[in-house]
Amino acid sequence: MFSRMRSLFNPASSVYFYGLAVNSSTILLIRFVDPVYGPRIEWIPFIAFVSYYIFIALWLSRRLVRGARSLESWFDLVLITSFPVAIYYGYLSFVLPPYSIVFWIWGTAVGMPGFGYIRRRYWIVWVLIMFAATIPGFVLGAFEIRIILSMAWVVIMTFYMTRASNQLKKSRVALSVHLTEVRRNKRDLEKAHQKLKTAADRFQVELELAERLQQGLLPTLGTLSSGLTLRGRYLAMQNLGGDFYDVATAGDKTVLLVADVTGHGVAASLITTMTKASFHAHKHLLDPSEILAAINSDLCEFLTGGQHFVTAVCVQFDVSARRVIHANAGHPPGFHLSDGRLTTLGDDSLLLGLDRSLKWKSYTIEAKKSDRFFFYTDGLTETFSEDRSMYGERLESMLIKHSSLDSEAFLAALFDDLLEFRGSSPQSDDIAVVCVDMP
């Protein structure tokens, strides 16, 4: 019961209860302080005024709380049902001429909290009723100049306040439209965000799948039946990279391809797959220069616009003949480590995928037992440290320093040193390395 009663004293009704407290206090103050006009205030009209005021406020608040009225119609109804209050204010202006302006101010102030909600015609009717209630004062001789002044003040105030009310209504409507647009835009943004998040999640899943598939393109290296030992490592800068290595065998002959596609991401990954497929289609040629020429012909058929190209080094290892044949297509030259001496293998500036008519030259070297060959992509030598120095400056010393380690242990030491050298600097390119030990 108490909670129900408390709900009637909502923010809207409290404005009118506050008005009642101020108005009734003013009337009582005049009644007991002013010896001339105080006795003219009669108790029965006063008690009827207060009781009616409370009844209207509670009854309408109950309808508002129960949802029987909207806030706009609630303000309209409050003003309509308060017409008797206007009559009482007019009556007080008649019996208490010196205080007429006070009651006119209180009377007009009744509707002020509702400006922006109440209809202007109801507010005008309210003021007219007060005028009508004051007319007997003219007829019965209780007229004073202050009544005229108070009426003039009310007319002026009513004119400007109704204009302000109309402006407030327009502003409220505009604000309501704006808030509706904001809510609509917020919903649209939330829907768009959800769609983007769903698309991003789906793309991430597909990207991870593509990454696993690309990783699966790299062969598992080890010791072959010919005794040749190959070890490799690959470190991508992004999910999908453009560096790779591949191996094909034919008896004692093994062909190694290390390649680097320009760029990163999906496009580089697709070209990587094309290059690998072309390598396997032409591995029977065995000669590195012929294999590079065949790969180049295939790539030129698909790579147009000159936006992508491939660098590669192709090497044939003939274990039985102790011979190594290599050809280079614009790729960083490999290293040959023999008897503690490090030799740089030759390179060629011609790239794959530029011109179908290009040809490459093969170079042959004799290899001894336990000779080591090292091939890499430029992401290794172009790794930067925090002071912007490049790792290529210490690669040769690492090859000589750890020449006694087997190929697997050497690559582990190499990458440990690389990560320590890089420090907090970000990886700037894909890295692929292959280490080959002759039996």
N, C-alpha and C positions, 0 to 999 in steps of 0.2 A: 504493500500500500504506500509506504513511504517512498520507495523507488519510483512508483508511478507518479506521485505528486512532484517529486524532484525533477522528473523528466519534463514537467510542464514549464519549469523555469529555464527555458532554453535561451540562447543568445538573442533571439528575435523578441520574445516576450519580455525579457529583462529590460529592454530599452523602455518599454511602456510602464513597467513597474517603477523604474527609476524616475520617469516623468511624473508618475502619480505621487511619489515620495516628495519630489521637489515642489510640485504645485500645491499639494495639500499642506506642506510645511509652510509655504509662503502665506497661504490663506489663514492658517492658524496663528502665524506670527502677527498678521494684521489684526486678527480677532482679539488677541490678548495684549497687544502693545499700543495700538492706536485708539485713544479714548474717544475720538470723534466718530470715526468710520468703523471701528471694530465692532460695536454692538449691532451694526446693520447686517452683519453676516449671521444668517440663521442656520441653526444646526440641522434641521430636517433636509433642506436642499444639499447641504454639505455632505451629510451622511449618505444621502441617495447618490450623490456624485461619486463618492469614494467606492461605495458598494457596486455601483454599475460599472465603474472603471475596472475593479477587480474581477467581476463576473465576466466581462467581455474578454479581458486578457486571458483568464484561465480557460474559458470555453473555446476560444479560437486557438489557443496554444495546444489544447487537447486534440483538436481537429488537425493541426499541423503535425503533431507528433504521430498521430495514427495514420498520416498520409492522405487524409481526406482533402487536404488543400496543398497546393504548391506554394512556394514562398511568395511569388508574385500575387496570386489571388488572395493569399493570407493578408498581405498589406492592404490590398483594396478593401477587403471585408472589414479589417480593423477600422479603417477610416469611415466606412459607411455606417457601421454599428456605433461609432463614436459621435454621431451627430448630436445626441443629447448633451454630450460633454461640451460641444460648441455652444449650445444654448446656455449652459451654465456659465461659461466664460463670458458670454454676452450679458447675462444677467448680472454678474459681478461687475462688469464695466459700467452698468447702469447704476447699481447701488453704491459703488465705490469709485466715483469719477477720478479722484487723484491717482488711483492705481490702475486706471483703465489700460494704460499702455503696457503695464506689467502683464495683465491677463491677455492682452492681444499678442504679446510676444510669446507667452506660454502657449496660447492657442495655436498660433502658426507653427510653433516649434514641435507640436505633436506629430505633424506629418514629415518633419525633416528626416528622421532616420529612414523613412521609407522612400525618399527621393531616389529615383532610378528604378523603382518597382511599381509605385502606385500610379494609377491613371490620373492625368491632369484634371479631368472633369470632376472627379471625386474631390480633389483638393480644392477646386474652385467652389464647389457646392458647400464644402466645409466653411470657407471664408464668408460666403454669402449668408449662411445661417448665423454666423457670429454678427454680421452686420444687421441682420433682421432682429436678432435678440437685443441689439443695442438701440434700435429705433425708438422703443418706448421712452428712452432717456430724453430724446428730443421732444417728444410729445408731452411728457410730464414735467418738463422744465429742469431736468437734472443735467442739462447740456453744459459742457465746459469746453474751452478751446483745446484742452489737452486731449479730449476725446477725438476731435477733428484731426489733431496731429498724429494720434496713435493710429487712427483709421488710414490716414495718408501713408504712414510708415508701413502699415500692413499691406496696402495696395502696391506700394513700390517693391516691398520685399517679396510679395507673392509673384509679381511680374518677373523679377529677376530669378527667384528661386525656381519658378516653373520652367524658365528658360534653361537654368542650370540642370534641372531635372531631365529635360529633353536631351541636353548634351550628354548627361550621365548615362541616359538610356542608350543613346547611340554608341557611346564608348563601351558600355557593357555589352551591347550586341556585337560590336566589332571585336571586343576582347573574347567574347564567347566563340565567335567564328574563328578567331586566331587560335584559340586553345583547341578548338575542334580540328583545325588544320594541323596543329602541332601533334595532337594525339594520333591523327591519321598518318602523318609523316613518320612518327615514332613507330607505329605498327608496321608501316612499309619498310622502314629501316631494319626493324627487328626481323621481318620476313626475309629481306634481302641478305641480312647478316647470317641468318640461319641457312639460306641457300648457299651463300659463299662458304660457310663453315662446312656444310655437307660436301660441297664440291671440293674444298680444300682437303677434307678428310679422305674423300675418294681418290683424289689426285695423289695424296701422300701414300696411300695403300698401293696404288698402281706404280708410283715411283719406287717404293721399296721392293715391289715385285720385279720391276725392270732392273733394279740394282742387283738383286740376287741372280737374275738371269745373266746379266753382264759378268758378274763374278764367276758364273758357271762357264763362261766362254774361255776363261783362263785355264790352261791345261795343268794337270798335276805333274810337277817336275820331280825328277829323282835320278837314280842311276839306271841307265839303259842297259840292254843286253850286250851292247858293244863295249860297255865299261865306261862310257861317257857319262859324267855327272853334271846335271843341270839343276840349278836352284834359282828361284825367282821370287820377287816380292812386288806387290802393287799397292799403292796408297792413293786413293782418289781424293781430290779436293772437294768434290760435291758427290751427291748420290750417284750420278752418272758421269763417267769420264771418257776421255778420248785416247788414253794410252793403253796398250796391250802388248802381249807377247804370245807367240804360238810356236809349236814344234811339230815337225813331220819327220818320220823315219822311213828308211828303205835299206834294209840290211845294215851294213856298217856305216851307212851315210845318214847323217841327221841334218835337217835344215831348220834353222832358227830364224824367226822373224820378230823384230821388235819395232813397233810403229807408234806414231804420235799423230793424232788427228787434231787439227786446229780447233780451238774452242772447247766448250764443256757442255754438259747437259744432254738433252734428248737428241739434238742434231748430231753431236759428236759421237754419241753412243750408236746411232744408226749407221754412221759412216764406218765406225769401228767394226760393226757386224758385217757390213759389206766387204771391208778389206779382209777380214778373217775368212769369209766365204770364198773370196777370190783366191786367197793364198792356198786354201785346201783344194780348190779346183785346178790349180796349176802347180802343185807341189811335185808332180811327177817330172817336171822339167829339171829339177835338182839344181841347175846352174842359177846362182843368185841373181845375176843380171837379167836372165831371161824371165825369172819369176817376177822381178820388179817391173819389167816391161809389160808382162801380162796383166799384173794387178793395175798398173797405170792405165792400160787400155780399158779395163772394166770400169774403173773409177771415172774416166773421162766421159763415159757413156751416160753416167748418172749425175756427176757433179757439174752443174752449169752455173754461170754467173761469176765464177772465180771467188766465191765467198769462203770455200773450204778447200783445203789441200791436206796431204798426208806426207810426213817424213817417215822414213823407214830404213832399217839396216837388215840385210838378209845374209845369213852366213851358213855355209855348208861345212860340216865337220865329217871328214873321212878318216875314221879311226885306223883302219887297216893300212892306209897309205900315209898316215901321219901328215895329212894335208888339210889346210883350212882355206876355203875360198869365200871371199866376202865382197859385197857390193853395197853401196850407200846412196840413198836418195835424200839428200839434204838433212840427214840425221846427225846428231852429235856422234863423233867418231868413238869407237870402242877402244879398249885397252888390251894389250897382250903382255902378260907378265911371264917372263922366262928367265930362269937362273938369277932371280933378283933384279932383273932389269925390266923397266916398263917402257913399252913402245905404243905409240898412238897409231891406230889403224886409219887408213886414208878415208876421205869422205868425198862426196860429190854434191854440188849445190843444186842439182836438178831435183824438183819435188814431184811427188805423185799427184795426178789429178789435174795437171795444168795443160798438157799437150799430149795427144795420143801418139805422136810421132817420136817422142823422146826415147833415147836409148841410154843404158848404163853400162859401165865397165866393171868386170870382176877382177879382183886381185887375189893372188894365191901366195900363201906363206907356208913354210914348213913348221910343224909343231913337234915339240919334244914331250916326253913323259912328264906328267905333273904340271905342264903349262896351264896357265889360267887365262881365260878370256872374260872380259867384263863389258857388258852393254847396258845402256840406260837411256832414259828420256831426259829432256832438258829440265824437267821439274826438279831433278836432283841437284844439278849444278847451279840452278838459278834460285835455290832456296836461300832466303835472306835471314841474317841474324838481326838482333835488336839494334846493332850499330850499322845496319845496312850493308854489311859485307856478304859475299856470296860463298856458298859451300864449295863451289868448283875449285876454289883456291887451295883446299885441303884434301880433295878427293884422291889425288895421286899419292900423297903421303900416306893416306889410309890404306890404299891398295898394297903399298910396299910394306908398311908397318905390320899388317895382319896377314901377310902372304903365307905364313906357316899354318894358319887356321884352315879347317876344311870350309867348303863353300857355304854351308849352312851357318856355321859359327861366324864366318866372316860377315855375312849379310846381317846377322843379329847385331854384331859390333858396329857395323856401318850405320844401321838405323838408330841405334842408341846414341851414337855420336851425332847423327843428323838432328835428332830431336833436342839434344842438349845444345847444339849449335843454334838452332832456331829459337829456342827459348819461348817467349810469349808472342813472337811474331806469327801472324797467320800463314797458313800454307797457301802459296800463290799459284800452284799448278799441280796437275797429276804427276805421280812418280811411278815409274816401272823400271825395275832392274833385273838383270839375269846374269848369273855367274856360272861359267862353264869350266870344268876341270877335265883335262885330257887324262886318260888312264895310262 
